[in-house]
Amino acid sequence: SECGKCVLNMDHHCPWINNCVGFYNRKFFIQLLIYAQLSLFFLFVQGSLFLVEQYVSLWPYNAVGTDSSPLGRSIEAAKLTTVIVMLVIVTPLLLALFPFSRLHIGFVVRNLTTIESLSPQSAEYGRYDLGPERNIQQAFGHDPMQWFCPFKLVPQDLSETEFAGLFVVQIWTILKLATFPYSQLILSLIHISEPTRQ
């Protein structure tokens, strides 16, 4: 593979996370897609509401309370330009990410990989399909409450004290990573390597 190692249930090599998506990190890849879409949608809604608010307040008959000084107009123009540029960037990303996410969520539901989907006539196509519910559990785990946790889950046989300690360590690690640039945080959360074999 492009990663230079054998990847169990390899889906594809993703240049955005600089890693191969497979069995051990597919959940995190899908989470990245969903969280990116939610973030972009939030920016789109907020930017659109800002533009509507600006349009209403800049309407010639509603100029009451606006700063008419050159500095005030410059600040308003800079805010308006920034939001328009943001919407020009966010809108195509949102429109491109939606079908891509839908495709990969469909692959999880059918327990397919991108590589398998390229050859539907193959005898291997759909071989590992366990039904939608079990396929989702295979990728995300059995507890739906933990499907949206952006960190690796712990084994079920830990005591409450061990689990609480591990949870605190994971949260602390995430907080420490938050000091890095945003891209480093994403790479750190997504880059889950295969367990070492003894």
N, C-alpha and C positions, 0 to 999 in steps of 0.2 A: 504494500500500500504506500501511499505518499508519505505516511508518518514514519516509515521505516520499521514497522513492527506489525505483527499479526493482531488484528482487532476483531474480537468476538462480535458477531452480528453487525459487521461494518455497514453503515448506511452511506456515508460519503465523507470526503475531507472538506471541512469548512474553513475557508480562509479567514472568516471573521473571528473565529475563536482559535485559529491556528492549531487545529487538532482534528483528529478523525472522530466522527460521531459513531458510536457503537453501543453495545449493550450497557456498558457501565456509565455512560454520560448522556444517553438519549433523553432522559427525563430533564436534565439541565438544559439541553439544547431546545427542547420544546418550551420549557419555562422561559428561556431567553426570548424566543419568538413571541410568546404571549405577553411577557412583561414589556418588551419593546413596543408591541402594538398598543398596549394600554397606555404607555407613556406618550407615544405619538398621538393617540386619540385625545388624551388629556391636553396636550399642547395645541392640537387642532381646535378643540372646543374653546379653550381659554383664549387663543389668538382670535378666533372668530367673534367671541363675545367682546373682546377688546375693540375689534374693528367696528362692530355695531355700536358700541358705546361711544367710540370716537366720532363715528358718522353722525350720531344723534347730537353729541355735544358740539361738533364743528358746523352743524347746520346753521346758516346765517341768522336765523331767527332765535337760536338758542345760545348766543354768545355770552350770556350772563355768567359771570364768575370765572371766565377763562382769563389767563394771563396774556395780555396783548403786547407785552414788551418783546423786543427782538429775542432776548434770551429765552423767554417763556415759549415763544413760537418755535424756536430752534429745538428746545427740549421735546416739545410735542411732536415735531417733525421727525426727530431721531427715534422716539418711541414708536411712532407709526411705521417708519421705515424698517426698524428692527423686527417688528411683528410681521410685516408683509414678507420680509426675507425669510423669517422662520416658517411662515405658512407655505412659501414657495418650496422650501426644502422638505417640510414635514409631509405635505400632501402626497407627493409621488412616492415617498418612502412608505407611507401608510397604505397606499393603493397597491404597491408591489409586495408588501409584506403579508397582506391578507390572504391572497391565493397561495403564497408559499407556505404559510402557517397551516392553512386548510389542507393542503396536500400532505404535509408531514404528520398532522394529527390523524388524517385518514390512513396513513401508513401505520401509525401506532395501533389504531383500531383494528386493522387487518393483519397486524404483525408482519408487515413487509418492510423491506429496506429500499432505498432508492436504486441500488444495484439490482435487486430482484425485480423491481418494477420495470426495468429496461428490457427484460426478456420474459413477457407474459406467457410465451409458448413453452417455456422451460418446464421440465417435470418438477423442479424445485419451487415453482411459483405457488404461493399459498400453502406450502407444505407445513409451515409452523403456525398456521392460524388456529388459535385455541378458542375462538369466539370473542366478540368485542370486550366483554367484561374481563376475562382472564388475560387478554392481550394488554389491556390498559393496566391491569394489576402487575403484569410482568415488567412493564416499563416504569410505572410510577410507585409501585408498592401496594400493599393490601389496605392500608388505612387511608381513606379519602381525605382525612384532615391533614395528612402529611404530604399530599400531592403538590402543594404549592410552597413547601419549605425549600428554600434555595440552598440546601446543604445536604450532605449525605446522611441518610438515616442510620440509626444504630440498630444492632441486632435486638430481637425481642427478649432474649434471655438475660438482659442486664437488670440488676436490681434498681429500685427507684433512686437510691443514692448515686450509683454509678451513672445512671442516665442523666440525673440532674447535673452531676459534675461534667459529663461530656457535653451536655447542652450548653452550659456556661462557657466551656472552652470554645465551642463552635461559635457562639455569639461573640465572644471576645475576639476570635480570629476574624470574623466578619467586620467588627468595628475597627480593628487594626488595619484591615485591608481598605477600609473606607478612606484612609488617609492617602492612599495611592491614587493616581489618576483613574478616572472612571473605566477606561479600557483595561487597565491592569486588574481592577476588581472583577470585571466580567471574565477575563481570562483565568483568574484564580478560582472563581466559582465553577467555571465550565470544565477546566482541565482536571479531570478525574482519571487517573491512570488505572490500569488493570492491577488487581491485587497481586502481590508477589507470591510466587509459588515456592514452596520449600523443597 
